[in-house]
Amino acid sequence: MHILDRETFLSLWIAIFALLGTYLIGWFRFPHDEDEYDESGNVVVNHRTSVSRFFMALISFSFAIYMVPGLWGAPLKAISAFSPPMNTQDFNLYENEVKAQFNDYDAGMEYARQQGKPVMLDFTGYGCVNCRKMELAVWADQKVADIMQNDYVLITLYVDEKKKLPEPIKVTENGQEHTLRTIGDKWSYLQRSKFGANAQPFYVLLDNEGKPLNKSYSYDEDVSKYIDFLQTGLKNYKKK
């Protein structure tokens, strides 16, 4: 719903796990925490922390520290599946990020025709866990990034984009009439109707007429397979 961008999300998690660490180590208490009493009924003040609580606190502090570089754009692969997309981050010093040139199908296809380049369609979602894994585990590879940025026009289409269309669009699917009301509805319908798929991530390489250059690619973190997928598309485009 675009309420939390990546910086806000990470800031909240850093604060939560830092506070959890301080609580586990005993630096503060909540009102509902029970006091310990001795045989005379006096409150026992025990400043010692058990070994298990100490190590849990250490893990919490370590995790909070691990996330701090993410505020400046570090990929943080360990939590990439849960954090918002990198493109929601305003301040980013990470230079190896692959950015989409277009988020509109028609505009991207027209630009690709003018430039004489093949197109890569990236059907994704803001809430897509595997999409974030692919972006940070595969797209971060230098060779993959170079091919995508230099040889293709990348069009990223978010199927869960909630922004309203200027006007609803009536379509017929499986013999029934449906109304597309959001941009996400439009891209989801495009994926289903044109490519017969409904899962994300979903990658398709197209020529300038909108025809597939090879088989589509779904979630698979094998970098060598992804490079072969991209290179095969380039070869077939040059043949055409």
Accessible surface in RSA format (square Angstrom, percent):
REM  Atomic radii and reference values for relative SASA: ProtOr
REM  Chains: A
REM  Algorithm: Lee & Richards
REM  Probe-radius: 1.40
REM  Slices: 20
REM RES _ NUM      All-atoms   Total-Side   Main-Chain    Non-polar    All polar
REM                ABS   REL    ABS   REL    ABS   REL    ABS   REL    ABS   REL
RES MET A   1   183.94  95.3 126.81  83.9  57.14 136.0  94.61  80.4  89.33 118.4
RES HIS A   2   112.84  61.7  72.30  50.3  40.54 103.7  62.19  64.1  50.65  58.9
RES ILE A   3   131.02  74.6 102.92  76.7  28.10  67.7 108.36  78.0  22.66  61.5
RES LEU A   4    76.78  42.8  63.90  45.7  12.88  32.4  64.01  45.0  12.78  34.4
RES ASP A   5    43.75  30.6  39.15  39.0   4.60  10.9  17.30  40.7  26.45  26.4
RES ARG A   6     2.58   1.1   2.58   1.3   0.00   0.0   0.00   0.0   2.58   1.6
RES GLU A   7    33.65  19.3  33.56  25.4   0.09   0.2  27.76  53.7   5.89   4.8
RES THR A   8    57.35  40.8  52.92  53.7   4.42  10.5  34.48  46.3  22.87  34.6
RES PHE A   9    24.70  12.4  24.54  15.2   0.17   0.4  24.70  15.0   0.00   0.0
RES LEU A  10     0.00   0.0   0.00   0.0   0.00   0.0   0.00   0.0   0.00   0.0
RES SER A  11    53.85  45.5  46.37  61.9   7.47  17.2  33.21  70.7  20.64  28.9
RES LEU A  12    86.05  47.9  85.48  61.2   0.58   1.4  86.02  60.4   0.04   0.1
RES TRP A  13    67.77  27.2  67.77  32.8   0.00   0.0  48.25  25.7  19.52  31.7
RES ILE A  14    29.47  16.8  29.47  22.0   0.00   0.0  29.47  21.2   0.00   0.0
RES ALA A  15    48.65  44.7  41.49  64.0   7.16  16.3  48.54  68.4   0.11   0.3
RES ILE A  16    96.57  55.0  92.89  69.2   3.68   8.9  94.86  68.3   1.71   4.6
RES PHE A  17    54.45  27.2  54.45  33.7   0.00   0.0  54.45  33.0   0.00   0.0
RES ALA A  18    33.64  30.9  33.47  51.6   0.18   0.4  33.64  47.4   0.00   0.0
RES LEU A  19   107.27  59.7 106.66  76.3   0.62   1.5 107.06  75.2   0.22   0.6
RES LEU A  20    69.47  38.7  64.60  46.2   4.87  12.2  68.84  48.3   0.63   1.7
RES GLY A  21     0.00   0.0   0.00   N/A   0.00   0.0   0.00   0.0   0.00   0.0
RES THR A  22    27.65  19.7  27.65  28.0   0.00   0.0  27.12  36.4   0.54   0.8
RES TYR A  23    51.38  24.0  50.95  29.0   0.43   1.1  30.63  23.0  20.76  25.6
RES LEU A  24    25.20  14.0  25.20  18.0   0.00   0.0  25.20  17.7   0.00   0.0
RES ILE A  25    32.56  18.5  26.94  20.1   5.62  13.5  26.96  19.4   5.60  15.2
RES GLY A  26    47.60  58.7   0.00   N/A  47.60  58.7  19.99  54.9  27.60  61.8
RES TRP A  27   171.06  68.6 137.39  66.5  33.67  79.1 120.09  64.0  50.97  82.7
RES PHE A  28    70.59  35.3  61.81  38.3   8.78  22.8  69.70  42.3   0.88   2.5
RES ARG A  29   141.55  59.4 114.68  58.5  26.87  64.0  57.75  78.9  83.80  50.8
RES PHE A  30    92.92  46.5  88.07  54.5   4.85  12.6  88.91  53.9   4.02  11.5
RES PRO A  31   138.70 101.1  99.18  90.4  39.52 143.7 113.10  93.4  25.60 159.1
RES HIS A  32   141.72  77.5 115.64  80.4  26.08  66.7  93.69  96.6  48.03  55.9
RES ASP A  33    32.89  23.0  18.51  18.4  14.38  34.0  11.73  27.6  21.16  21.1
RES GLU A  34   156.97  90.1 133.45 101.0  23.52  56.0  52.77 102.1 104.21  85.1
RES ASP A  35    68.56  48.0  51.15  50.9  17.42  41.2   2.63   6.2  65.93  65.8
RES GLU A  36   110.06  63.2 103.79  78.5   6.27  14.9  42.11  81.5  67.95  55.5
RES TYR A  37   136.38  63.7 105.21  59.9  31.17  81.1  71.00  53.4  65.38  80.6
RES ASP A  38    67.02  46.9  49.81  49.6  17.21  40.7  33.97  80.0  33.05  33.0
RES GLU A  39   187.06 107.4 144.30 109.2  42.75 101.8  68.19 131.9 118.86  97.0
RES SER A  40    94.51  79.9  56.70  75.7  37.81  87.1  29.19  62.2  65.32  91.5
RES GLY A  41    48.33  59.6   0.00   N/A  48.33  59.6  28.23  77.5  20.10  45.0
RES ASN A  42    89.22  61.5  85.49  82.6   3.73   9.0  22.13  53.3  67.09  64.8
RES VAL A  43    80.60  53.0  59.96  54.3  20.64  49.7  59.96  52.1  20.64  56.0
RES VAL A  44    60.70  39.9  47.26  42.8  13.44  32.4  51.14  44.4   9.56  25.9
RES VAL A  45   108.63  71.5  79.91  72.3  28.72  69.2  82.96  72.1  25.66  69.6
RES ASN A  46    79.69  55.0  49.82  48.1  29.87  71.9  16.09  38.7  63.59  61.5
RES HIS A  47   163.54  89.4 130.53  90.7  33.01  84.4  98.14 101.1  65.40  76.1
RES ARG A  48   205.29  86.2 181.76  92.7  23.53  56.0  80.90 110.6 124.39  75.4
RES THR A  49    48.08  34.2  18.75  19.0  29.33  69.9  12.57  16.9  35.51  53.7
RES SER A  50    56.31  47.6  40.76  54.4  15.55  35.8  49.81 106.1   6.50   9.1
RES VAL A  51   109.39  72.0 104.31  94.4   5.08  12.2 106.52  92.6   2.87   7.8
RES SER A  52    76.68  64.8  65.78  87.8  10.89  25.1  53.93 114.8  22.75  31.9
RES ARG A  53    93.53  39.3  92.71  47.3   0.82   2.0  36.01  49.2  57.52  34.9
RES PHE A  54    89.11  44.6  88.83  55.0   0.28   0.7  88.83  53.9   0.28   0.8
RES PHE A  55   108.80  54.4 108.73  67.3   0.07   0.2 108.73  65.9   0.07   0.2
RES MET A  56   102.68  53.2 102.35  67.7   0.33   0.8  77.33  65.7  25.35  33.6
RES ALA A  57     0.28   0.3   0.28   0.4   0.00   0.0   0.28   0.4   0.00   0.0
RES LEU A  58    84.80  47.2  83.26  59.6   1.53   3.9  84.49  59.3   0.30   0.8
RES ILE A  59   111.88  63.7 108.86  81.1   3.02   7.3 111.13  80.0   0.75   2.0
RES SER A  60     5.33   4.5   4.43   5.9   0.91   2.1   0.91   1.9   4.43   6.2
RES PHE A  61    48.55  24.3  48.28  29.9   0.27   0.7  48.46  29.4   0.09   0.3
RES SER A  62    58.73  49.6  51.03  68.1   7.70  17.7  35.32  75.2  23.41  32.8
RES PHE A  63    49.44  24.7  45.45  28.2   3.98  10.4  49.05  29.7   0.39   1.1
RES ALA A  64     5.72   5.3   5.51   8.5   0.21   0.5   5.72   8.1   0.00   0.0
RES ILE A  65   122.77  69.9 120.74  89.9   2.04   4.9 120.99  87.1   1.78   4.8
RES TYR A  66    85.53  39.9  75.16  42.8  10.38  27.0  77.69  58.4   7.85   9.7
RES MET A  67     0.00   0.0   0.00   0.0   0.00   0.0   0.00   0.0   0.00   0.0
RES VAL A  68    54.45  35.8  54.45  49.3   0.00   0.0  54.45  47.3   0.00   0.0
RES PRO A  69    65.61  47.8  60.83  55.4   4.79  17.4  64.59  53.3   1.02   6.3
RES GLY A  70     0.00   0.0   0.00   N/A   0.00   0.0   0.00   0.0   0.00   0.0
RES LEU A  71    44.21  24.6  39.67  28.4   4.54  11.4  39.67  27.9   4.54  12.2
RES TRP A  72   116.88  46.9 114.86  55.6   2.02   4.8  90.99  48.5  25.89  42.0
RES GLY A  73     0.00   0.0   0.00   N/A   0.00   0.0   0.00   0.0   0.00   0.0
RES ALA A  74    28.19  25.9  22.13  34.2   6.05  13.8  25.73  36.2   2.46   6.5
RES PRO A  75    27.26  19.9  27.20  24.8   0.05   0.2  27.20  22.5   0.05   0.3
RES LEU A  76    10.47   5.8   5.39   3.9   5.08  12.8   7.68   5.4   2.79   7.5
RES LYS A  77   118.71  57.9 102.53  62.9  16.18  38.5  60.56  54.5  58.15  61.9
RES ALA A  78    74.98  68.9  39.70  61.3  35.28  80.3  52.43  73.8  22.55  59.7
RES ILE A  79     6.98   4.0   6.98   5.2   0.00   0.0   6.98   5.0   0.00   0.0
RES SER A  80     4.84   4.1   4.29   5.7   0.55   1.3   0.21   0.5   4.63   6.5
RES ALA A  81    11.90  10.9   6.89  10.6   5.01  11.4   6.89   9.7   5.01  13.3
RES PHE A  82   130.83  65.5 106.94  66.2  23.89  62.2 112.28  68.1  18.55  53.1
RES SER A  83     6.12   5.2   2.43   3.2   3.69   8.5   0.10   0.2   6.02   8.4
RES PRO A  84    22.27  16.2  15.55  14.2   6.72  24.4  20.55  17.0   1.72  10.7
RES PRO A  85     4.43   3.2   4.40   4.0   0.02   0.1   4.43   3.7   0.00   0.0
RES MET A  86    18.47   9.6  12.97   8.6   5.50  13.1  12.97  11.0   5.50   7.3
RES ASN A  87    90.60  62.5  57.07  55.2  33.53  80.7  34.20  82.3  56.40  54.5
RES THR A  88    31.63  22.5  19.66  19.9  11.97  28.5  27.95  37.5   3.68   5.6
RES GLN A  89    14.21   7.9   0.00   0.0  14.21  33.8   0.16   0.4  14.04  10.7
RES ASP A  90   127.69  89.4  92.54  92.1  35.15  83.1  34.69  81.6  93.00  92.7
RES PHE A  91   103.80  51.9 101.88  63.1   1.93   5.0 103.80  62.9   0.00   0.0
RES ASN A  92    42.21  29.1  13.20  12.8  29.00  69.8  10.56  25.4  31.64  30.6
RES LEU A  93   112.83  62.8  94.38  67.5  18.45  46.4  98.80  69.4  14.03  37.7
RES TYR A  94    60.77  28.4  46.75  26.6  14.02  36.5  42.11  31.6  18.66  23.0
RES GLU A  95   171.18  98.3 134.49 101.7  36.69  87.4  56.17 108.6 115.02  93.9
RES ASN A  96    38.72  26.7  32.71  31.6   6.02  14.5  21.01  50.6  17.71  17.1
RES GLU A  97    27.36  15.7  17.79  13.5   9.57  22.8  15.50  30.0  11.86   9.7
RES VAL A  98    13.71   9.0   1.11   1.0  12.60  30.4   1.11   1.0  12.60  34.2
RES LYS A  99   136.70  66.7 123.14  75.6  13.56  32.3  72.48  65.2  64.22  68.4
RES ALA A 100    44.71  41.1  14.25  22.0  30.46  69.3  14.25  20.1  30.46  80.7
RES GLN A 101    81.57  45.6  50.93  37.2  30.63  72.9  34.07  72.5  47.50  36.0
RES PHE A 102    53.17  26.6  45.66  28.3   7.51  19.5  53.17  32.2   0.00   0.0
RES ASN A 103   107.67  74.2  98.82  95.5   8.85  21.3  15.98  38.5  91.68  88.6
RES ASP A 104    48.86  34.2  48.86  48.6   0.00   0.0  20.70  48.7  28.16  28.1
RES TYR A 105    31.96  14.9  31.96  18.2   0.00   0.0  24.54  18.4   7.42   9.1
RES ASP A 106    88.70  62.1  83.85  83.5   4.85  11.5  32.66  76.9  56.04  55.9
RES ALA A 107    46.29  42.6  34.23  52.8  12.06  27.4  42.93  60.5   3.36   8.9
RES GLY A 108     0.00   0.0   0.00   N/A   0.00   0.0   0.00   0.0   0.00   0.0
RES MET A 109     6.93   3.6   6.93   4.6   0.00   0.0   6.93   5.9   0.00   0.0
RES GLU A 110    78.49  45.1  78.49  59.4   0.00   0.0  36.78  71.1  41.71  34.1
RES TYR A 111    73.52  34.3  71.77  40.8   1.75   4.6  40.76  30.6  32.76  40.4
RES ALA A 112     0.00   0.0   0.00   0.0   0.00   0.0   0.00   0.0   0.00   0.0
RES ARG A 113   114.70  48.2  93.49  47.7  21.21  50.5  44.64  61.0  70.06  42.5
RES GLN A 114   124.18  69.4  86.05  62.9  38.14  90.8  35.05  74.6  89.14  67.6
RES GLN A 115    94.82  53.0  67.69  49.5  27.13  64.6   5.39  11.5  89.43  67.8
RES GLY A 116    45.01  55.5   0.00   N/A  45.01  55.5  25.43  69.8  19.58  43.8
RES LYS A 117    62.59  30.5  62.50  38.3   0.09   0.2  35.69  32.1  26.90  28.7
RES PRO A 118     4.82   3.5   4.82   4.4   0.00   0.0   4.82   4.0   0.00   0.0
RES VAL A 119     0.00   0.0   0.00   0.0   0.00   0.0   0.00   0.0   0.00   0.0
RES MET A 120     0.18   0.1   0.18   0.1   0.00   0.0   0.00   0.0   0.18   0.2
RES LEU A 121     0.00   0.0   0.00   0.0   0.00   0.0   0.00   0.0   0.00   0.0
RES ASP A 122     2.76   1.9   2.76   2.7   0.00   0.0   0.00   0.0   2.76   2.8
RES PHE A 123     0.00   0.0   0.00   0.0   0.00   0.0   0.00   0.0   0.00   0.0
RES THR A 124     0.34   0.2   0.34   0.3   0.00   0.0   0.34   0.5   0.00   0.0
RES GLY A 125     3.02   3.7   0.00   N/A   3.02   3.7   3.02   8.3   0.00   0.0
RES TYR A 126    60.61  28.3  48.92  27.8  11.69  30.4  31.23  23.5  29.38  36.2
RES GLY A 127    66.22  81.7   0.00   N/A  66.22  81.7  41.26 113.2  24.96  55.9
RES CYS A 128    19.55  14.8  10.11  11.3   9.44  22.2  13.86  35.1   5.69   6.1
RES VAL A 129    66.85  44.0  62.33  56.4   4.52  10.9  62.86  54.6   3.99  10.8
RES ASN A 130    52.28  36.1  50.88  49.2   1.40   3.4   1.07   2.6  51.21  49.5
RES CYS A 131     1.17   0.9   1.17   1.3   0.00   0.0   1.17   3.0   0.00   0.0
RES ARG A 132     7.95   3.3   7.66   3.9   0.29   0.7   7.88  10.8   0.07   0.0
RES LYS A 133    70.65  34.5  69.24  42.5   1.41   3.3  26.02  23.4  44.63  47.5
RES MET A 134     0.00   0.0   0.00   0.0   0.00   0.0   0.00   0.0   0.00   0.0
RES GLU A 135    34.49  19.8  29.06  22.0   5.42  12.9  13.24  25.6  21.25  17.3
RES LEU A 136    19.12  10.6  19.12  13.7   0.00   0.0  19.12  13.4   0.00   0.0
RES ALA A 137    32.99  30.3  19.96  30.8  13.03  29.6  20.97  29.5  12.01  31.8
RES VAL A 138     0.00   0.0   0.00   0.0   0.00   0.0   0.00   0.0   0.00   0.0
RES TRP A 139    13.49   5.4  13.19   6.4   0.30   0.7  13.35   7.1   0.14   0.2
RES ALA A 140    16.80  15.4   7.01  10.8   9.79  22.3   9.07  12.8   7.72  20.5
RES ASP A 141    49.78  34.9  38.76  38.6  11.02  26.1  12.77  30.1  37.01  36.9
RES GLN A 142   105.67  59.1 100.84  73.7   4.82  11.5  56.83 121.0  48.84  37.0
RES LYS A 143   110.19  53.8 105.04  64.5   5.14  12.2  62.12  55.9  48.06  51.2
RES VAL A 144     0.00   0.0   0.00   0.0   0.00   0.0   0.00   0.0   0.00   0.0
RES ALA A 145     0.80   0.7   0.80   1.2   0.00   0.0   0.80   1.1   0.00   0.0
RES ASP A 146    57.40  40.2  56.67  56.4   0.73   1.7  17.15  40.4  40.25  40.1
RES ILE A 147    16.40   9.3  15.68  11.7   0.72   1.7  16.39  11.8   0.01   0.0
RES MET A 148     1.56   0.8   0.28   0.2   1.29   3.1   0.34   0.3   1.22   1.6
RES GLN A 149    85.54  47.8  64.04  46.8  21.50  51.2  23.73  50.5  61.81  46.9
RES ASN A 150    93.84  64.7  81.05  78.3  12.79  30.8  23.27  56.0  70.57  68.2
RES ASP A 151    52.24  36.6  47.71  47.5   4.54  10.7   5.69  13.4  46.55  46.4
RES TYR A 152     0.12   0.1   0.00   0.0   0.12   0.3   0.00   0.0   0.12   0.1
RES VAL A 153     0.04   0.0   0.04   0.0   0.00   0.0   0.04   0.0   0.00   0.0
RES LEU A 154     3.03   1.7   3.03   2.2   0.00   0.0   3.03   2.1   0.00   0.0
RES ILE A 155     0.00   0.0   0.00   0.0   0.00   0.0   0.00   0.0   0.00   0.0
RES THR A 156     9.29   6.6   9.27   9.4   0.01   0.0   6.88   9.2   2.40   3.6
RES LEU A 157     0.23   0.1   0.00   0.0   0.23   0.6   0.23   0.2   0.00   0.0
RES TYR A 158    21.71  10.1  20.01  11.4   1.69   4.4  16.75  12.6   4.96   6.1
RES VAL A 159    27.68  18.2  14.87  13.5  12.81  30.9  14.87  12.9  12.81  34.7
RES ASP A 160    44.66  31.3  37.00  36.8   7.66  18.1  28.03  66.0  16.63  16.6
RES GLU A 161    26.81  15.4  26.22  19.8   0.59   1.4   6.19  12.0  20.61  16.8
RES LYS A 162   130.99  63.9 121.92  74.8   9.08  21.6  72.63  65.4  58.37  62.2
RES LYS A 163   140.88  68.7 130.17  79.9  10.71  25.5  83.65  75.3  57.23  61.0
RES LYS A 164   140.10  68.3 127.92  78.5  12.18  29.0  92.58  83.3  47.52  50.6
RES LEU A 165    20.26  11.3   8.92   6.4  11.34  28.5   8.92   6.3  11.34  30.5
RES PRO A 166   134.32  97.9  94.21  85.9  40.11 145.8 108.45  89.5  25.87 160.8
RES GLU A 167   130.47  74.9 126.34  95.6   4.13   9.8  40.23  77.8  90.24  73.7
RES PRO A 168    80.02  58.3  61.33  55.9  18.69  67.9  61.38  50.7  18.64 115.8
RES ILE A 169    65.70  37.4  63.09  47.0   2.62   6.3  65.70  47.3   0.00   0.0
RES LYS A 170   133.57  65.2 108.06  66.3  25.50  60.7  73.77  66.4  59.80  63.7
RES VAL A 171    18.59  12.2  11.87  10.7   6.72  16.2  18.56  16.1   0.03   0.1
RES THR A 172    93.02  66.2  71.34  72.3  21.69  51.7  45.64  61.3  47.38  71.6
RES GLU A 173    33.64  19.3  29.11  22.0   4.53  10.8  18.77  36.3  14.86  12.1
RES ASN A 174   145.75 100.5 103.87 100.4  41.88 100.8  39.62  95.4 106.13 102.6
RES GLY A 175    74.53  91.9   0.00   N/A  74.53  91.9  34.65  95.1  39.88  89.3
RES GLN A 176   117.52  65.7 113.74  83.1   3.78   9.0  31.19  66.4  86.33  65.5
RES GLU A 177   123.11  70.7  93.27  70.6  29.84  71.0  27.22  52.6  95.89  78.3
RES HIS A 178    75.32  41.2  70.62  49.1   4.70  12.0  46.76  48.2  28.56  33.2
RES THR A 179    35.32  25.1  13.85  14.0  21.47  51.2   5.95   8.0  29.37  44.4
RES LEU A 180    11.89   6.6  11.89   8.5   0.00   0.0  11.89   8.4   0.00   0.0
RES ARG A 181   128.29  53.9 125.47  64.0   2.82   6.7  37.03  50.6  91.26  55.3
RES THR A 182    17.93  12.8  17.93  18.2   0.00   0.0  14.67  19.7   3.26   4.9
RES ILE A 183    41.64  23.7  41.64  31.0   0.00   0.0  41.64  30.0   0.00   0.0
RES GLY A 184     0.80   1.0   0.00   N/A   0.80   1.0   0.80   2.2   0.00   0.0
RES ASP A 185    53.44  37.4  50.01  49.8   3.43   8.1   7.78  18.3  45.66  45.5
RES LYS A 186    59.11  28.8  58.13  35.7   0.98   2.3  27.14  24.4  31.96  34.0
RES TRP A 187    11.09   4.5  11.09   5.4   0.00   0.0   8.77   4.7   2.32   3.8
RES SER A 188    17.87  15.1  17.86  23.8   0.01   0.0   7.61  16.2  10.26  14.4
RES TYR A 189    48.70  22.7  48.70  27.7   0.00   0.0  25.14  18.9  23.56  29.0
RES LEU A 190    30.66  17.1  29.93  21.4   0.73   1.8  30.66  21.5   0.00   0.0
RES GLN A 191     0.04   0.0   0.04   0.0   0.00   0.0   0.00   0.0   0.04   0.0
RES ARG A 192    72.00  30.2  61.14  31.2  10.86  25.9  28.33  38.7  43.67  26.5
RES SER A 193    67.16  56.8  25.54  34.1  41.62  95.9  28.90  61.5  38.27  53.6
RES LYS A 194    92.58  45.2  60.08  36.9  32.50  77.4  27.54  24.8  65.04  69.3
RES PHE A 195    37.47  18.7   9.19   5.7  28.28  73.6  17.60  10.7  19.87  56.9
RES GLY A 196    69.76  86.0   0.00   N/A  69.76  86.0  33.94  93.1  35.82  80.2
RES ALA A 197    23.11  21.3  14.57  22.5   8.54  19.4  22.69  31.9   0.42   1.1
RES ASN A 198    96.19  66.3  77.41  74.8  18.78  45.2  24.02  57.8  72.17  69.8
RES ALA A 199    71.41  65.7  66.13 102.1   5.28  12.0  70.70  99.6   0.71   1.9
RES GLN A 200    45.58  25.5  25.17  18.4  20.41  48.6   1.58   3.4  44.00  33.4
RES PRO A 201     3.34   2.4   1.20   1.1   2.14   7.8   1.20   1.0   2.14  13.3
RES PHE A 202    14.09   7.1  14.09   8.7   0.00   0.0  14.09   8.5   0.00   0.0
RES TYR A 203     1.45   0.7   1.45   0.8   0.00   0.0   0.00   0.0   1.45   1.8
RES VAL A 204     2.73   1.8   2.68   2.4   0.04   0.1   2.73   2.4   0.00   0.0
RES LEU A 205     0.38   0.2   0.00   0.0   0.38   1.0   0.00   0.0   0.38   1.0
RES LEU A 206     0.00   0.0   0.00   0.0   0.00   0.0   0.00   0.0   0.00   0.0
RES ASP A 207     9.38   6.6   9.38   9.3   0.00   0.0   5.58  13.1   3.80   3.8
RES ASN A 208    31.46  21.7  28.21  27.3   3.26   7.8  15.67  37.7  15.79  15.3
RES GLU A 209   134.04  77.0 101.50  76.8  32.54  77.5  46.77  90.5  87.27  71.3
RES GLY A 210     4.36   5.4   0.00   N/A   4.36   5.4   2.88   7.9   1.48   3.3
RES LYS A 211   115.10  56.2 114.54  70.3   0.56   1.3  65.74  59.2  49.36  52.6
RES PRO A 212    75.22  54.8  60.53  55.2  14.68  53.4  60.53  50.0  14.68  91.2
RES LEU A 213    10.17   5.7   0.00   0.0  10.17  25.6   1.40   1.0   8.78  23.6
RES ASN A 214    34.19  23.6  13.87  13.4  20.32  48.9  25.28  60.8   8.91   8.6
RES LYS A 215   182.25  88.9 171.46 105.2  10.79  25.7 121.68 109.5  60.57  64.5
RES SER A 216    55.34  46.8  31.22  41.7  24.13  55.6   7.64  16.3  47.70  66.8
RES TYR A 217    24.73  11.5  21.85  12.4   2.89   7.5  24.73  18.6   0.00   0.0
RES SER A 218    62.30  52.6  54.43  72.6   7.87  18.1  33.96  72.3  28.34  39.7
RES TYR A 219    86.07  40.2  65.06  37.0  21.01  54.7  54.03  40.6  32.04  39.5
RES ASP A 220    49.95  35.0  45.41  45.2   4.54  10.7  17.76  41.8  32.19  32.1
RES GLU A 221    71.04  40.8  53.68  40.6  17.36  41.3  21.88  42.3  49.16  40.1
RES ASP A 222    56.66  39.7  45.66  45.4  11.00  26.0  19.45  45.8  37.21  37.1
RES VAL A 223    42.54  28.0  39.04  35.3   3.50   8.4  39.04  33.9   3.50   9.5
RES SER A 224    76.15  64.3  64.75  86.4  11.40  26.3  51.80 110.3  24.35  34.1
RES LYS A 225   113.87  55.6 107.36  65.9   6.51  15.5  64.32  57.9  49.56  52.8
RES TYR A 226     0.00   0.0   0.00   0.0   0.00   0.0   0.00   0.0   0.00   0.0
RES ILE A 227    23.14  13.2  23.14  17.2   0.00   0.0  23.14  16.7   0.00   0.0
RES ASP A 228    88.62  62.1  87.41  87.0   1.21   2.9  19.18  45.1  69.44  69.3
RES PHE A 229    13.45   6.7   8.36   5.2   5.09  13.3  13.35   8.1   0.10   0.3
RES LEU A 230     0.00   0.0   0.00   0.0   0.00   0.0   0.00   0.0   0.00   0.0
RES GLN A 231    63.00  35.2  62.25  45.5   0.76   1.8  14.22  30.3  48.79  37.0
RES THR A 232    46.38  33.0  45.92  46.6   0.46   1.1  33.41  44.9  12.97  19.6
RES GLY A 233     0.00   0.0   0.00   N/A   0.00   0.0   0.00   0.0   0.00   0.0
RES LEU A 234    25.29  14.1  25.29  18.1   0.00   0.0  25.29  17.8   0.00   0.0
RES LYS A 235   134.69  65.7 131.12  80.4   3.58   8.5  77.64  69.9  57.05  60.8
RES ASN A 236    38.06  26.2  36.94  35.7   1.12   2.7   9.08  21.9  28.98  28.0
RES TYR A 237    43.43  20.3  38.09  21.7   5.34  13.9  30.16  22.7  13.27  16.4
RES LYS A 238   164.56  80.3 131.71  80.8  32.86  78.2  85.02  76.5  79.55  84.7
RES LYS A 239   170.90  83.4 131.91  80.9  39.00  92.8  90.87  81.8  80.03  85.3
RES LYS A 240   145.70  71.1  79.45  48.8  66.24 157.7  89.98  81.0  55.72  59.3
END  Absolute sums over single chains surface
CHAIN  1 A    14107.1      11507.6       2599.4       8223.0       5884.0
END  Absolute sums over all chains
TOTAL         14107.1      11507.6       2599.4       8223.0       5884.0
